[in-house]
Amino acid sequence: MGSMLVAIDQLEVTFRAEHETIKAVNGVSLDIKKGEILGVVGESGSGKSVTALALMQLIQSPGTISGGKILYTSGQDAVNLLALSPGDMRAYRGNDIAMIFQEPMTSLNPLHTCGSQVMEAIRLHKRVSSAEARQQTIALFQKVKLPDPEQLLQRYPHELSGGQKQRVMIAMAISCNPRLLIADEPTTALDVTVQQAILQLLRELQQQMDMSVIFITHDLGVVAEIADRVIVMYKGNIVEQGPVKEVLLAPQHPYTKGLLACRPPLDKRLYRLPVTRDFMEVDEQGRIQEKPAAVKALVDSLVVTAAAQAAREQVLAANPPLLEVHNLCTWFPAKRSFLGKVQSWVKAVNNVSFNVITGETLGLVGESGCGKSTLGRTLLRLIPPTSGTVLYKGQDLADLSPTAMRHIRKELQLIFQDPYSSLNPRLTIGSAIAEPMQVHGLNGNERQRREKVLELLEKVNLRPEHYHRYPHEFSGGQRQRIVIARALAVAPSFIICDESVAALDVSIQAQVLNLLMQLREEMGFTCIFISHDLSVVRFMSDRMMVMSKGEIVEMGPADQVYNHPQSAYTQKLIAAIPKGMYV
């Protein structure tokens, strides 16, 4: 690593709300050296992305950069980026300093082909012809290891997978050979295998092009795989920094200890996951008080013993199956003839058979596109099956009339991946949780339903005063708890959690997983837990089922599948889990 490339000095960014001013970044100072990868870690709201956007002069109203300076070394001179006019800053943005955003679908224009968007970025900063820009784009697509680059030039963003879209964004970001690349949560929504490929690609490109990289994430496990140095942010402040191995192996700050501890461990099963509040308390002024809890002692106290695990397995083995699935197929037309006849099918779920035992949690794992969510929706008759049977308590759901199915719906619930899009923004959360009770005529009158809603809010660790608030007034983790409360409002027997923690910070994810485990013990529901994260599925599940290309490739007790995988596909998924923080 060489000399200094960027020096951020006492940066402050404030956002003006209706009745208050929020300091999102509070006097942050940090350096980025030439040729290094700097990891920036923290949960949502810690100020990581705002710091990066300030570096690019991309803070929008009601936010303002209220203090500090950012020195960028260009040749022999140091330029204060915050003192540049918008026109002057455009010469640096995209050219010297480039950014990869978290969600490629919203960053790419759906009306233009992927090739035209990368060519536009090249021609904006370089004086080249359309033909030259096209050749450079093909070369970039090859560089980021996209298959059939010439064909992908003509494709639109919706025609690419998540991993391919992210590679297009990387190609666009490196098109002008930037000296600094900012990667803002570029792997958060990706499968572990795709995430591993993107991390490896970024590391290779950084070495080939001798770039500096700021890699922003909420997951210390991911940082361990890629970064040289790490900075941990909490509520707008840097609370810890240093070489990545030092910080991961010997964290000093209680918040860092909490972030490290809240990922499901790879070598043991726990009753619950540690969370940041196990290691620190925050008073009303935002001051942090460290708790004396030692990480190892706390984790050891939460380990499920072999005897306890065997006892649970014995209880479950005596229970009858709640759900029986036989030769289930869900196919979608892929290609039709001129007359509309189907010529080929997408076999999203193909000849799948399994049972779910009463009281158990069955983990369903696999990469995006393997058929997990389609299977979950088919089980609940939200998607009609092509063939096969689904028996719930011995009754074939396909034989039920719409009226009979509506009656049984209250026993079968679904918790979606994105809580915001599954909540009506015009309903208060009290009304949203009460609505299923009204639909199914449960809990008597309005006063009794209100009491039940308040009881559910307390169960999911929300307060009574939240009853009259709207979804936009809550964080992602709080919204997920609201959706869980709504699913539990009708006292279901069977719940499908469809990627319900995939988009959450690891600390909030741990809280939601603990809540689900606690509620399962209290209320005794049966659950299918769908995720692409094998470590999370193993923590939650009694048995695990692995899906690939619409079929079940492996199934068995969760610990057995995780520790002794039989199929090459399962072995590949386990190998892709970031393990740097455990070394």
Number of C-alpha atoms within 10 A of each C-alpha: 11 10 11 15 20 23 18 20 16 15 22 23 23 20 19 13 10 6 6 8 12 14 20 23 29 21 18 19 16 14 14 21 18 19 21 23 26 25 27 28 28 28 20 19 15 20 25 29 23 21 24 20 16 22 23 21 20 16 18 11 9 10 19 18 23 15 16 17 21 23 20 23 16 13 7 6 9 14 15 16 21 20 13 13 10 12 8 11 15 16 13 18 17 24 21 17 24 24 24 23 22 20 18 20 17 10 14 21 14 13 10 13 18 25 24 18 19 28 24 16 19 26 17 14 16 13 10 14 11 14 10 14 22 21 13 17 28 22 16 21 25 15 17 22 17 18 11 11 18 17 10 20 20 13 15 19 24 15 13 15 13 19 22 21 22 26 24 27 26 28 23 26 25 29 24 19 17 22 20 29 24 25 23 21 20 25 24 19 17 20 23 23 20 20 20 18 16 22 16 14 17 20 17 14 15 20 13 9 13 17 22 25 28 22 25 26 25 24 22 26 20 24 26 22 17 19 21 18 21 26 20 24 24 19 18 23 19 22 16 18 21 15 14 22 17 13 23 22 13 10 18 14 17 25 26 24 24 21 27 26 23 21 21 22 17 16 11 15 20 18 16 21 23 25 23 20 14 20 24 19 15 11 8 6 6 9 10 15 12 15 12 10 14 12 16 9 9 15 20 11 10 15 15 14 13 9 9 11 12 11 12 12 15 11 11 16 13 10 12 13 19 18 20 19 18 15 14 20 23 23 18 15 12 11 13 12 9 7 6 8 10 13 10 13 13 14 19 20 27 21 16 18 16 16 15 20 20 21 22 26 25 27 28 29 27 27 20 18 14 21 22 29 22 18 24 21 16 19 23 20 15 11 13 14 21 15 14 16 21 26 18 19 13 11 13 14 18 15 12 12 10 10 9 11 15 13 12 15 16 21 16 19 22 22 23 19 21 19 22 18 10 13 21 14 13 11 15 19 26 23 20 22 29 24 17 17 22 16 12 14 12 17 17 10 11 13 10 12 22 17 14 17 25 21 16 23 24 13 16 21 14 17 13 15 10 16 18 12 14 19 23 13 11 15 15 21 19 18 21 27 24 26 25 28 27 27 21 24 23 24 18 19 18 25 23 25 22 21 20 23 27 20 17 22 20 25 26 23 23 24 22 22 18 19 17 18 16 16 16 17 10 9 13 16 19 22 26 24 26 28 25 24 23 27 17 23 25 27 24 27 21 20 23 27 24 24 24 20 18 23 19 22 16 17 20 16 16 22 18 14 21 21 12 11 18 14 13 10 16 22 15 13 22 19 13 17 19 20 14 16 17 13 8
